[in-house]
Amino acid sequence: MAPTSIGFIKNSSSSVQSKQRNLEKKVTVNGLQYQSNNQITLITDSDNFTVDKVVMSLGQQDNYLNDEEQKLATYAQENKLTYISPTHPGDANLNDIPAGESVIIRGLGLSFYDYVSELTLGRGGTYMDNDDGSLSYQPTGREPRIIAGSRRGIPYYPKAISEKGYGEQTKPVFLTDENMDKASVDGKLPFAEFMRLLKLDLDLIYYSLLINDKFPYKSVTEFKDRFINSENRPAVLAAFGFEEEDIFDWDYIVNPFKDVQVVGTEDYQSVIVNWLNQVIPDAEKGSKTGPVSSALELLRDFRPVFRRIIAAGRFSNEDYVNNFLDKLSSDISFLSVGAPVLRSRQLSALFEAGSLPSWHQE
């Protein structure tokens, strides 16, 4: 991180008070050192300051480029291209990008949608409502040619329209302290057991809401009771009439295209649009109504649970680093922290309009 600028320090020590006037102007802090008496010395360009406490309220700072980003920046400079390092899209200068110029956006998270909006709506483009509820995009001709991609190759799931009140969170039924204690081995919760309990909570919400959609004449209360207490849950699902296409398949949810054979870029665009048009209606139903969206909403609701699990040291170091941090955290972001569903509707319209002509998986 870049050196930090400060504007004011107040401390009871006379040495600091005597230098107070110098701090009315910004100085750069290059480092700090902890002293044996628990005081802290701030090292600045002009002087050093010994203080009792340091409170760092930095906001969002620009980081130095990592090795990969530096290679991209160097390549852009050598080839007279424009490279915008990771930053908040609202702070990026996009005005100099000519109409029709090819623009590569790396990553399909929240910032991706902001960049797309800046390069479409920000260039005067408009969306129009169609009779079937979809959107159409009317370009102005000032938009660049957007090429998008990521390692996963799929935009984040849309965030459902919120139906919850302030602070409302669903509590786990399966991922409880009692169940985790029972599943622990030598004081550690195997990651596979953690995922089993987590998926059962997602299943419970998903199938309960799917009953309302497919079998409104059946009792959700009865289903929940039987599902929670049964040792043979597939039999419970079969008894309520769920078919193979109704099953909440975690592997498919995390990788919707795992069984899709893509032969070309245009083919992949169609796959993306079809998938968006499948998940958008569910998200539009709401965070307590759409079966898939409401199930994925639990990944947000359970954040306090995840924090307690980590704070309590329930995972082994290997499971925490290799499974939770390395894999599951990425999946949770993909599934539950996407942009509002309106952005997915707009993205689908851009595909249809040909304003997103290329889509890639790294």
Residue frames relative to the residue before (quaternion, step in Angstrom):
aa qw qx qy qz dx dy dz
M 1.0000 0.0000 0.0000 0.0000 0.00 0.00 0.00
A 0.5587 -0.6224 0.4346 0.3339 3.56 -1.07 0.71
P 0.6294 -0.5161 0.4038 0.4176 3.60 -1.19 0.46
T 0.4108 -0.7469 0.4861 0.1927 3.52 -1.07 0.82
S 0.2893 -0.7402 0.5793 0.1814 3.57 -0.97 0.85
I 0.0726 -0.7818 0.6181 0.0374 3.57 -0.98 0.84
G 0.2941 -0.7883 0.5181 0.1540 3.53 -1.16 0.54
F 0.8248 0.0525 0.0202 0.5626 3.60 1.12 -0.49
I 0.0106 0.7624 -0.6468 0.0160 3.55 -1.01 0.85
K 0.0872 -0.7816 0.6156 0.0504 3.54 -0.98 0.86
N 0.1206 0.7795 -0.6007 0.1305 3.57 -0.79 1.02
S 0.5575 -0.6479 0.4111 0.3170 3.52 -1.11 0.66
S 0.5621 0.6264 -0.3976 0.3654 3.59 1.15 -0.45
S 0.5440 -0.6484 0.4266 0.3188 3.56 -1.00 0.85
S 0.6044 0.5767 -0.3667 0.4095 3.59 1.08 -0.67
V 0.6730 0.4674 -0.2973 0.4901 3.54 1.06 -0.73
Q 0.6342 0.5433 -0.3369 0.4349 3.54 0.96 -0.84
S 0.6610 0.5161 -0.3144 0.4449 3.57 1.01 -0.76
K 0.7180 0.4072 -0.2424 0.5099 3.56 1.21 -0.46
Q 0.3337 0.7922 -0.4660 0.2093 3.53 1.34 0.06
R 0.6560 0.5372 -0.3274 0.4169 3.54 0.90 -0.89
N 0.6245 0.5539 -0.3463 0.4281 3.58 1.07 -0.69
L 0.6864 0.5081 -0.2771 0.4404 3.54 1.12 -0.63
E 0.4630 0.6533 -0.4673 0.3747 3.56 1.21 0.09
K 0.6769 0.3556 -0.2649 0.5876 3.54 1.32 -0.27
K 0.5735 -0.6124 0.4141 0.3529 3.56 -1.09 0.63
V 0.0640 -0.7550 0.6513 0.0418 3.52 -1.11 0.78
T 0.4329 -0.7014 0.5078 0.2504 3.53 -1.20 0.48
V 0.2603 -0.7473 0.5942 0.1440 3.55 -0.82 1.04
N 0.1969 -0.8115 0.5442 0.0812 3.56 -0.58 1.16
G 0.7985 -0.1358 0.0921 0.5792 3.57 1.21 -0.29
L 0.1926 -0.7559 0.6043 0.1623 3.55 -1.32 0.05
Q 0.1847 -0.7778 0.5953 0.0810 3.55 -1.17 0.66
Y 0.3397 -0.7185 0.5722 0.2024 3.56 -0.97 0.90
Q 0.2651 -0.7757 0.5581 0.1282 3.57 -0.85 1.01
S 0.6590 -0.5380 0.3580 0.3848 3.57 -1.24 0.43
N 0.6861 0.4596 -0.2789 0.4901 3.60 1.18 -0.50
N 0.5692 -0.6357 0.3416 0.3939 3.58 1.31 0.43
Q 0.5170 0.5875 -0.4546 0.4253 3.57 1.18 0.31
I 0.3392 -0.7404 0.5565 0.1645 3.54 -1.29 0.40
T 0.2121 -0.7636 0.5985 0.1171 3.54 -0.98 0.89
L 0.2281 -0.7551 0.6039 0.1141 3.54 -0.80 1.12
I 0.2108 -0.7786 0.5832 0.0965 3.55 -0.82 1.04
T 0.0103 -0.8137 0.5796 -0.0432 3.57 -0.57 1.18
D 0.6981 -0.4543 0.3414 0.4357 3.55 -1.30 0.08
S 0.7801 0.3834 -0.1754 0.4623 3.57 0.96 -0.89
D 0.8029 -0.0679 0.1067 0.5825 3.58 1.03 -0.74
N 0.3922 -0.6716 0.5597 0.2860 3.55 -1.35 0.01
F 0.1509 -0.7936 0.5872 0.0518 3.58 -1.07 0.75
T 0.2119 -0.7662 0.5959 0.1136 3.56 -0.86 0.99
V 0.0120 0.8149 -0.5734 0.0833 3.56 -0.67 1.16
D 0.5550 -0.6092 0.4572 0.3345 3.55 -1.31 0.30
K 0.8079 0.0577 0.0203 0.5861 3.56 0.96 -0.89
V 0.1430 -0.7534 0.6328 0.1075 3.54 -1.23 0.55
V 0.0900 -0.7714 0.6292 0.0310 3.54 -0.81 1.05
M 0.1467 -0.8025 0.5761 0.0512 3.56 -0.58 1.16
S 0.0485 0.7713 -0.6283 0.0888 3.55 -0.50 1.24
L 0.0087 0.8947 -0.4426 0.0600 3.52 0.46 1.29
G 0.3362 -0.7160 0.5386 0.2902 3.58 1.11 -0.50
Q 0.6944 -0.4178 0.3442 0.4741 3.56 -1.11 -0.65
Q 0.1178 -0.8050 0.5812 0.0167 3.53 -0.70 1.16
D 0.4724 -0.6337 0.5254 0.3148 3.55 -1.21 0.50
N 0.2910 -0.7527 0.5665 0.1666 3.56 -0.82 1.01
Y 0.5590 -0.5312 0.4909 0.4055 3.53 -1.29 0.25
L 0.5509 -0.6037 0.4532 0.3559 3.57 -1.13 0.58
N 0.3852 -0.6827 0.5554 0.2775 3.55 -1.04 0.73
D 0.7514 -0.4128 0.2472 0.4515 3.58 -1.27 0.15
E 0.6783 0.4954 -0.3012 0.4514 3.59 0.91 -0.90
E 0.6608 0.4993 -0.3025 0.4718 3.57 0.98 -0.86
Q 0.6345 0.5293 -0.3323 0.4547 3.57 1.04 -0.75
K 0.6180 0.5349 -0.3423 0.4634 3.60 1.05 -0.70
L 0.6533 0.5026 -0.3141 0.4710 3.59 0.99 -0.83
A 0.6582 0.5100 -0.3100 0.4588 3.56 0.96 -0.87
T 0.6566 0.5074 -0.3059 0.4668 3.57 0.99 -0.85
Y 0.6393 0.5223 -0.3219 0.4636 3.57 0.98 -0.85
A 0.6525 0.5162 -0.3148 0.4568 3.57 0.96 -0.88
Q 0.6635 0.5050 -0.3087 0.4576 3.57 0.94 -0.86
E 0.6799 0.4970 -0.2924 0.4529 3.58 0.93 -0.89
N 0.7632 0.3508 -0.1800 0.5120 3.58 1.10 -0.66
K 0.4690 -0.7125 0.4144 0.3172 3.58 1.32 0.39
L 0.4088 0.6638 -0.4986 0.3790 3.51 0.92 1.06
T 0.4402 -0.6601 0.5329 0.2942 3.56 -1.33 0.15
Y 0.0365 -0.7797 0.6251 0.0060 3.56 -0.86 0.99
I 0.1289 -0.7720 0.6199 0.0555 3.55 -0.81 1.05
S 0.3407 -0.7573 0.5237 0.1900 3.56 -0.54 1.17
P 0.6846 -0.4770 0.3330 0.4393 3.61 -1.19 0.38
T 0.2241 0.7493 -0.5855 0.2134 3.54 -0.69 1.13
H 0.6305 -0.4799 0.4065 0.4550 3.55 -1.26 -0.03
P 0.5166 -0.6801 0.4117 0.3180 3.63 -0.70 1.02
G 0.6357 0.5482 -0.3366 0.4268 3.57 1.06 -0.67
D 0.6840 0.4659 -0.2795 0.4868 3.58 1.23 -0.41
A 0.5676 0.6110 -0.3824 0.3979 3.59 1.25 -0.24
N 0.3687 -0.7156 0.5524 0.2165 3.56 -1.04 0.81
L 0.0139 -0.8258 0.5616 -0.0490 3.56 -0.28 1.31
N 0.4421 0.7412 -0.4298 0.2653 3.58 1.28 -0.10
D 0.6965 0.4961 -0.2791 0.4369 3.58 1.09 -0.67
I 0.5123 0.6284 -0.4329 0.3941 3.60 1.25 -0.01
P 0.3538 -0.7711 0.4838 0.2149 3.62 -0.48 1.11
A 0.6066 -0.5243 0.4495 0.3938 3.55 -1.28 0.38
G 0.8121 0.2584 -0.2035 0.4819 3.54 -0.98 0.88
E 0.4988 0.6473 -0.4313 0.3823 3.58 1.26 -0.16
S 0.4479 -0.6754 0.5107 0.2872 3.59 -1.03 0.76
V 0.0590 -0.7879 0.6128 -0.0161 3.55 -0.84 1.08
I 0.1899 -0.7761 0.5933 0.0976 3.57 -0.76 1.05
I 0.1056 -0.7672 0.6313 0.0423 3.56 -0.82 1.06
R 0.1796 -0.8027 0.5645 0.0686 3.53 -0.62 1.17
G 0.7460 0.2939 -0.2565 0.5397 3.57 -0.59 1.17
L 0.1767 -0.8123 0.5532 0.0540 3.57 -0.98 0.88
G 0.3766 0.7299 -0.4826 0.3042 3.55 1.09 0.72
L 0.8223 -0.2408 0.1621 0.4894 3.56 -1.20 -0.51
S 0.6509 0.5220 -0.3331 0.4392 3.60 0.93 -0.80
F 0.5648 0.6004 -0.3826 0.4173 3.57 1.11 -0.62
Y 0.6821 0.4820 -0.2939 0.4648 3.59 0.85 -0.93
D 0.6319 0.5298 -0.3361 0.4550 3.58 1.04 -0.71
Y 0.6506 0.5033 -0.3165 0.4726 3.58 0.98 -0.83
V 0.6444 0.5188 -0.3250 0.4582 3.58 0.93 -0.87
S 0.6494 0.5131 -0.3191 0.4616 3.59 0.96 -0.82
E 0.6492 0.5171 -0.3199 0.4569 3.58 0.97 -0.84
L 0.7371 0.4311 -0.2253 0.4691 3.58 1.02 -0.83
T 0.7111 0.3767 -0.2515 0.5378 3.60 1.26 -0.07
L 0.7436 0.3364 -0.2007 0.5419 3.58 0.45 -1.17
G 0.6572 0.5270 -0.3028 0.4457 3.56 1.05 -0.78
R 0.6799 0.4321 -0.2826 0.5206 3.58 1.27 -0.29
G 0.6773 -0.5240 0.2822 0.4325 3.57 1.25 0.34
G 0.4419 0.7003 -0.4573 0.3243 3.60 1.24 0.03
T 0.1804 -0.7896 0.5808 0.0816 3.56 -1.17 0.55
Y 0.2965 -0.7192 0.5994 0.1884 3.53 -1.29 0.52
M 0.1443 -0.7846 0.5998 0.0619 3.54 -1.05 0.82
D 0.4505 -0.6858 0.5073 0.2633 3.56 -1.06 0.80
N 0.2641 -0.7472 0.5923 0.1453 3.56 -0.99 0.92
D 0.6664 -0.5245 0.3553 0.3933 3.55 -1.24 0.42
D 0.6983 0.4656 -0.2749 0.4691 3.61 1.10 -0.64
G 0.6297 -0.5627 0.3299 0.4219 3.60 1.24 0.18
S 0.5745 0.5753 -0.3873 0.4348 3.59 1.23 -0.15
L 0.4269 -0.6795 0.5312 0.2717 3.55 -1.33 0.04
S 0.1688 -0.7324 0.6445 0.1405 3.53 -1.29 0.47
Y 0.2969 -0.7616 0.5529 0.1616 3.55 -1.03 0.82
Q 0.1776 -0.7693 0.6084 0.0802 3.54 -0.92 1.00
P 0.2198 -0.8109 0.5271 0.1273 3.62 -0.26 1.21
T 0.4080 -0.6954 0.5359 0.2506 3.53 -1.32 0.29
G 0.5091 -0.6313 0.4315 0.3951 3.57 1.23 -0.37
R 0.6275 0.5338 -0.3365 0.4561 3.57 1.28 -0.07
E 0.5028 0.6665 -0.4170 0.3593 3.57 1.30 -0.02
P 0.4315 -0.6564 0.5353 0.3104 3.60 -1.15 0.50
R 0.5332 -0.5756 0.4959 0.3721 3.56 -1.33 0.04
I 0.1968 -0.8301 0.5171 0.0697 3.57 -0.36 1.26
I 0.0754 -0.7580 0.6477 0.0159 3.55 -0.91 1.03
A 0.0636 -0.8364 0.5438 -0.0258 3.57 -0.50 1.20
G 0.1708 0.7966 -0.5699 0.1075 3.54 -1.13 0.57
S 0.0154 -0.7720 0.6352 0.0184 3.54 -1.33 0.30
R 0.6860 -0.4556 0.3473 0.4486 3.56 -1.27 0.10
R 0.6983 0.4450 -0.2684 0.4922 3.58 0.97 -0.84
G 0.3043 -0.7976 0.4705 0.2232 3.56 1.13 -0.66
I 0.6800 0.4238 -0.2697 0.5341 3.59 1.26 0.28
P 0.4465 -0.6650 0.5083 0.3162 3.63 -0.90 0.74
Y 0.6258 -0.5403 0.3977 0.3979 3.57 -1.18 0.52
Y 0.5854 -0.5390 0.4643 0.3889 3.54 -1.22 0.50
P 0.4925 -0.6526 0.4723 0.3292 3.61 -0.97 0.71
K 0.4481 -0.6629 0.5288 0.2832 3.52 -1.13 0.68
A 0.4681 -0.7080 0.4566 0.2665 3.56 -0.76 1.06
I 0.5737 -0.5372 0.4825 0.3868 3.54 -1.25 0.43
S 0.4269 -0.7454 0.4535 0.2377 3.58 -0.65 1.10
E 0.0925 -0.7752 0.6237 0.0387 3.53 -0.98 0.95
K 0.5695 0.6271 -0.3653 0.3859 3.56 1.27 0.03
G 0.4830 -0.6445 0.5127 0.2975 3.50 -1.22 0.55
Y 0.7090 -0.4433 0.3229 0.4433 3.55 -1.28 0.21
G 0.8488 0.1322 -0.1193 0.4979 3.57 -0.82 1.03
E 0.4734 0.6822 -0.4475 0.3319 3.60 1.21 0.00
Q 0.0727 0.7886 -0.6030 0.0957 3.56 -0.82 1.06
T 0.4246 -0.6787 0.5384 0.2632 3.54 -1.06 0.79
K 0.3199 -0.7540 0.5467 0.1739 3.56 -0.94 0.91
P 0.5574 -0.6191 0.4272 0.3515 3.61 -1.06 0.66
V 0.2794 -0.7195 0.6106 0.1772 3.50 -1.21 0.64
F 0.7663 0.3185 -0.1582 0.5350 3.56 1.05 -0.80
L 0.7167 0.4182 -0.2519 0.4979 3.61 0.94 -0.85
T 0.2602 0.7732 -0.5197 0.2539 3.55 0.66 1.20
D 0.6622 -0.4946 0.3745 0.4202 3.56 -1.26 0.35
E 0.6412 0.5366 -0.3289 0.4390 3.58 0.95 -0.84
N 0.7014 0.4555 -0.2778 0.4726 3.59 0.83 -0.92
M 0.6447 0.5112 -0.3285 0.4638 3.58 1.04 -0.72
D 0.6101 0.5372 -0.3503 0.4654 3.60 1.08 -0.69
K 0.6651 0.5091 -0.3038 0.4541 3.58 0.94 -0.89
A 0.7204 0.4515 -0.2449 0.4661 3.58 1.03 -0.80
S 0.5446 0.6480 -0.3946 0.3575 3.60 1.23 -0.27
V 0.1830 -0.7525 0.6258 0.0926 3.52 -1.23 0.66
D 0.8309 -0.0621 -0.0140 0.5527 3.55 -0.61 1.19
G 0.7350 -0.4570 0.2224 0.4488 3.54 0.98 0.91
K 0.6905 0.4265 -0.2782 0.5137 3.59 1.26 0.00
L 0.3759 -0.7179 0.5477 0.2081 3.54 -1.07 0.85
P 0.3637 -0.7259 0.5308 0.2432 3.62 -0.49 1.09
F 0.5547 -0.6445 0.4088 0.3313 3.56 -0.92 0.90
A 0.6115 0.5549 -0.3505 0.4419 3.59 1.04 -0.69
E 0.6565 0.4899 -0.3088 0.4834 3.60 1.06 -0.72
F 0.5984 0.5488 -0.3477 0.4688 3.56 1.08 -0.72
M 0.6874 0.4740 -0.2849 0.4708 3.58 0.85 -0.94
R 0.6137 0.5475 -0.3552 0.4443 3.60 1.02 -0.71
L 0.6843 0.4717 -0.2869 0.4763 3.59 0.88 -0.91
L 0.6419 0.5272 -0.3219 0.4543 3.57 0.98 -0.85
K 0.6741 0.4959 -0.2985 0.4588 3.59 0.87 -0.93
L 0.6144 0.5422 -0.3570 0.4485 3.61 1.05 -0.65
D 0.6344 0.5085 -0.3355 0.4758 3.60 1.03 -0.70
L 0.6458 0.5017 -0.3178 0.4798 3.59 1.00 -0.80
D 0.6316 0.5383 -0.3266 0.4524 3.58 0.97 -0.86
L 0.6524 0.5436 -0.3228 0.4180 3.57 0.87 -0.98
I 0.6845 0.4644 -0.2860 0.4837 3.59 0.88 -0.91
Y 0.6611 0.5343 -0.3135 0.4234 3.57 0.85 -0.98
Y 0.7359 0.4233 -0.2546 0.4632 3.60 0.66 -1.05
S 0.6027 0.5586 -0.3647 0.4379 3.59 1.07 -0.65
L 0.7065 0.4341 -0.2616 0.4940 3.57 0.96 -0.85
L 0.6135 0.5437 -0.3577 0.4472 3.59 1.09 -0.58
I 0.5643 0.5737 -0.3843 0.4525 3.59 1.14 -0.55
N 0.6422 0.5229 -0.3309 0.4523 3.59 0.94 -0.83
D 0.6830 0.4865 -0.2827 0.4657 3.59 1.08 -0.74
K 0.8124 0.3206 -0.1288 0.4696 3.57 0.80 -1.06
F 0.8119 0.1433 -0.0385 0.5646 3.56 1.02 -0.81
P 0.0280 -0.8569 0.5144 0.0172 3.61 0.63 1.06
Y 0.6282 0.5390 -0.3337 0.4511 3.58 1.23 -0.33
K 0.6315 0.5157 -0.3407 0.4681 3.59 1.26 -0.11
S 0.5244 -0.6710 0.4435 0.2794 3.56 -1.18 0.64
V 0.3618 -0.7251 0.5499 0.2022 3.55 -0.71 1.13
T 0.6229 0.5514 -0.3404 0.4383 3.57 1.01 -0.79
E 0.6558 0.4981 -0.3089 0.4760 3.57 0.96 -0.84
F 0.6375 0.5275 -0.3336 0.4517 3.57 0.95 -0.83
K 0.6629 0.5117 -0.3174 0.4449 3.57 0.83 -0.95
D 0.6562 0.5209 -0.3136 0.4468 3.56 0.89 -0.92
R 0.6984 0.4639 -0.2766 0.4697 3.56 0.87 -0.94
F 0.6555 0.5184 -0.3181 0.4477 3.59 0.95 -0.83
I 0.6695 0.5100 -0.3017 0.4480 3.59 0.93 -0.89
N 0.7942 0.3634 -0.1607 0.4597 3.56 0.88 -0.94
S 0.5711 0.6222 -0.3789 0.3784 3.58 1.23 -0.20
E 0.3591 -0.6915 0.5828 0.2309 3.53 -1.26 0.54
N 0.7341 0.3235 -0.1902 0.5659 3.58 1.31 -0.25
R 0.0818 -0.8601 0.5028 0.0261 3.55 0.45 1.22
P 0.5844 0.5509 -0.3999 0.4416 3.67 0.98 -0.51
A 0.6356 0.5195 -0.3331 0.4638 3.57 1.06 -0.68
V 0.6156 0.5336 -0.3428 0.4678 3.59 1.08 -0.69
L 0.6507 0.5101 -0.3171 0.4647 3.59 0.94 -0.87
A 0.6581 0.5016 -0.3113 0.4674 3.58 0.94 -0.84
A 0.6492 0.5322 -0.3207 0.4387 3.57 0.98 -0.82
F 0.7091 0.4300 -0.2595 0.4949 3.59 1.10 -0.61
G 0.6110 -0.6286 0.3238 0.3558 3.58 1.24 0.20
F 0.4088 0.6999 -0.4965 0.3106 3.60 1.17 0.24
E 0.2430 -0.7774 0.5683 0.1172 3.53 -0.96 0.92
E 0.7576 -0.4120 0.2477 0.4415 3.55 -1.31 0.18
E 0.6881 0.4867 -0.2963 0.4492 3.59 0.93 -0.81
D 0.6242 0.5463 -0.3351 0.4468 3.60 1.28 -0.22
I 0.5247 0.6813 -0.4034 0.3127 3.58 1.20 -0.45
F 0.3815 -0.6966 0.5655 0.2224 3.56 -1.05 0.90
D 0.0526 -0.8263 0.5590 -0.0437 3.54 -0.05 1.37
W 0.3675 -0.7678 0.4825 0.2063 3.57 -0.28 1.28
D 0.6530 0.5245 -0.3236 0.4403 3.58 0.90 -0.89
Y 0.6635 0.4815 -0.2994 0.4882 3.57 1.04 -0.75
I 0.6218 0.5455 -0.3410 0.4467 3.60 1.02 -0.80
V 0.6985 0.4606 -0.2627 0.4806 3.58 0.94 -0.92
N 0.7920 0.1094 -0.0486 0.5987 3.58 1.07 -0.70
P 0.1721 -0.8482 0.4921 0.0939 3.60 0.32 1.24
F 0.7401 0.4065 -0.2236 0.4869 3.60 1.13 -0.53
K 0.3089 0.8015 -0.4801 0.1780 3.59 1.21 0.30
D 0.7505 0.3447 -0.2088 0.5238 3.60 1.13 -0.50
V 0.5273 0.6455 -0.3993 0.3819 3.59 1.30 0.11
Q 0.2211 -0.7553 0.6051 0.1205 3.55 -0.93 0.95
V 0.0953 -0.8078 0.5817 0.0049 3.57 -0.52 1.23
V 0.2027 -0.8161 0.5353 0.0797 3.56 -0.80 1.04
G 0.8157 0.0086 0.0064 0.5784 3.60 1.19 -0.22
T 0.7129 -0.4657 0.3164 0.4180 3.54 -1.34 0.25
E 0.6655 0.4983 -0.3159 0.4572 3.60 0.86 -0.89
D 0.6183 0.5377 -0.3369 0.4637 3.55 1.05 -0.77
Y 0.6637 0.5092 -0.3043 0.4557 3.57 0.96 -0.87
Q 0.5983 0.5543 -0.3646 0.4493 3.59 1.06 -0.68
S 0.6524 0.5170 -0.3100 0.4593 3.58 0.97 -0.87
V 0.6323 0.5303 -0.3302 0.4582 3.56 1.02 -0.80
I 0.6468 0.5197 -0.3139 0.4615 3.59 0.96 -0.89
V 0.6782 0.4939 -0.2986 0.4550 3.58 0.82 -0.99
N 0.6512 0.5148 -0.3222 0.4551 3.59 0.90 -0.87
W 0.6600 0.4980 -0.3136 0.4670 3.57 0.96 -0.82
L 0.6364 0.5249 -0.3308 0.4584 3.59 0.93 -0.85
N 0.6952 0.4822 -0.2760 0.4561 3.56 0.92 -0.90
Q 0.6138 0.5186 -0.3507 0.4810 3.58 1.28 -0.19
V 0.7497 0.4120 -0.2272 0.4654 3.58 0.89 -0.93
I 0.5602 0.6263 -0.3948 0.3717 3.61 1.11 -0.52
P 0.6784 0.4878 -0.3345 0.4357 3.69 0.71 -0.88
D 0.6293 0.5301 -0.3420 0.4538 3.59 1.01 -0.73
A 0.6738 0.4901 -0.2956 0.4673 3.58 0.92 -0.89
E 0.6434 0.5284 -0.3222 0.4506 3.59 1.08 -0.70
K 0.5693 0.5881 -0.3917 0.4202 3.60 1.16 -0.38
G 0.5704 -0.6190 0.3666 0.3963 3.56 1.14 -0.58
S 0.6354 -0.5983 0.3729 0.3149 3.52 -1.30 0.51
K 0.7257 0.3264 -0.2458 0.5536 3.58 1.30 0.04
T 0.6877 0.4595 -0.2643 0.4961 3.56 1.32 0.16
G 0.6783 0.4660 -0.2953 0.4853 3.61 0.86 -0.89
P 0.4673 -0.7182 0.4264 0.2899 3.65 -0.53 1.05
V 0.7148 0.4270 -0.2693 0.4839 3.60 0.75 -0.99
S 0.6857 0.4966 -0.2948 0.4430 3.58 0.78 -1.00
S 0.6654 0.4984 -0.3101 0.4613 3.59 0.95 -0.79
A 0.6201 0.5206 -0.3425 0.4765 3.57 1.08 -0.66
L 0.6870 0.4716 -0.2848 0.4739 3.58 0.89 -0.91
E 0.5540 0.6105 -0.3827 0.4171 3.58 1.18 -0.50
L 0.5691 0.6046 -0.3835 0.4044 3.58 1.14 -0.56
L 0.5984 0.5750 -0.3655 0.4216 3.59 1.09 -0.62
R 0.6402 0.4605 -0.3123 0.5297 3.56 1.24 -0.41
D 0.6619 0.5228 -0.3062 0.4414 3.58 0.90 -0.92
F 0.7214 0.4637 -0.2449 0.4523 3.57 1.03 -0.79
R 0.3314 0.7635 -0.5040 0.2307 3.61 1.18 0.17
P 0.6494 0.4930 -0.3447 0.4652 3.66 0.88 -0.76
V 0.6204 0.5352 -0.3419 0.4602 3.58 1.06 -0.70
F 0.6472 0.5136 -0.3174 0.4654 3.57 0.92 -0.91
R 0.6523 0.5192 -0.3227 0.4480 3.59 0.93 -0.87
R 0.6612 0.5018 -0.3146 0.4605 3.59 0.96 -0.83
I 0.6143 0.5464 -0.3436 0.4538 3.57 1.04 -0.76
I 0.6875 0.4723 -0.2779 0.4764 3.56 0.92 -0.93
A 0.6630 0.5121 -0.3100 0.4495 3.59 0.91 -0.92
A 0.6902 0.4723 -0.2713 0.4764 3.58 1.08 -0.73
G 0.4189 -0.7331 0.4510 0.2893 3.59 1.25 -0.11
R 0.2326 0.8079 -0.5132 0.1728 3.56 1.07 0.69
F 0.6936 0.4451 -0.2775 0.4938 3.61 1.08 -0.67
S 0.4814 -0.5798 0.5523 0.3563 3.52 -1.26 0.41
N 0.6581 -0.5066 0.3657 0.4201 3.58 -1.21 0.40
E 0.6501 0.5269 -0.3173 0.4461 3.57 0.98 -0.85
D 0.6777 0.4782 -0.2985 0.4721 3.59 0.88 -0.90
Y 0.6474 0.5292 -0.3297 0.4384 3.57 0.96 -0.82
V 0.7328 0.4282 -0.2410 0.4708 3.57 0.82 -1.00
N 0.7869 0.3849 -0.1916 0.4427 3.57 0.64 -1.14
N 0.7700 0.3548 -0.1939 0.4936 3.59 1.01 -0.71
F 0.7387 0.4006 -0.2513 0.4804 3.59 0.75 -1.00
L 0.7538 0.3919 -0.2291 0.4750 3.58 0.65 -1.10
D 0.7384 0.4580 -0.2510 0.4266 3.57 0.75 -1.04
K 0.8112 0.2672 -0.1211 0.5059 3.60 0.91 -0.85
L 0.7481 0.4331 -0.2629 0.4287 3.58 0.53 -1.13
S 0.6195 0.5533 -0.3618 0.4233 3.61 0.95 -0.75
S 0.6439 0.5052 -0.3165 0.4796 3.58 1.02 -0.78
D 0.6518 0.5128 -0.3154 0.4612 3.59 0.96 -0.85
I 0.6423 0.5268 -0.3278 0.4499 3.58 0.96 -0.85
S 0.6336 0.5173 -0.3340 0.4683 3.59 0.97 -0.79
F 0.6610 0.5225 -0.2963 0.4498 3.57 0.90 -0.96
L 0.7530 0.4339 -0.2113 0.4473 3.57 0.92 -0.94
S 0.8586 0.2407 -0.0548 0.4493 3.58 0.88 -0.83
V 0.7471 0.3709 -0.2447 0.4943 3.65 1.12 -0.15
G 0.2645 0.7836 -0.5144 0.2268 3.54 1.02 0.79
A 0.6635 -0.4829 0.3889 0.4187 3.53 -1.35 -0.02
P 0.6673 -0.4728 0.3672 0.4431 3.61 -1.21 0.29
V 0.6492 -0.5709 0.3395 0.3706 3.55 -1.09 0.77
L 0.5495 0.6133 -0.3998 0.4026 3.60 1.12 -0.55
R 0.6401 0.5315 -0.3311 0.4451 3.60 0.99 -0.77
S 0.6401 0.5053 -0.3289 0.4762 3.60 1.05 -0.69
R 0.6157 0.5286 -0.3448 0.4719 3.59 1.05 -0.69
Q 0.6597 0.4960 -0.3041 0.4757 3.57 0.99 -0.85
L 0.6298 0.5380 -0.3368 0.4478 3.58 1.01 -0.78
S 0.6390 0.5182 -0.3216 0.4688 3.57 0.97 -0.82
A 0.6497 0.5156 -0.3112 0.4639 3.58 1.01 -0.82
L 0.6359 0.5261 -0.3308 0.4576 3.60 1.03 -0.72
F 0.6102 0.5314 -0.3457 0.4752 3.57 1.06 -0.70
E 0.6813 0.4989 -0.2886 0.4514 3.54 0.84 -1.00
A 0.6952 0.4667 -0.2697 0.4756 3.57 1.09 -0.71
G 0.4755 -0.6827 0.4330 0.3468 3.58 1.27 -0.21
S 0.4595 0.6950 -0.4447 0.3287 3.59 1.23 0.32
L 0.7002 0.2861 -0.2409 0.6081 3.57 1.33 -0.09
P 0.0580 -0.8773 0.4758 0.0256 3.58 0.45 1.18
S 0.7947 0.2361 -0.1206 0.5460 3.61 1.11 -0.49
W 0.0134 0.7800 -0.6234 0.0528 3.53 -1.02 0.89
H 0.0395 -0.8479 0.5262 -0.0513 3.54 -0.64 1.09
Q 0.2539 -0.7024 0.6358 0.1948 3.50 -1.34 0.40
E 0.3798 -0.7510 0.4964 0.2130 3.55 -0.69 1.13
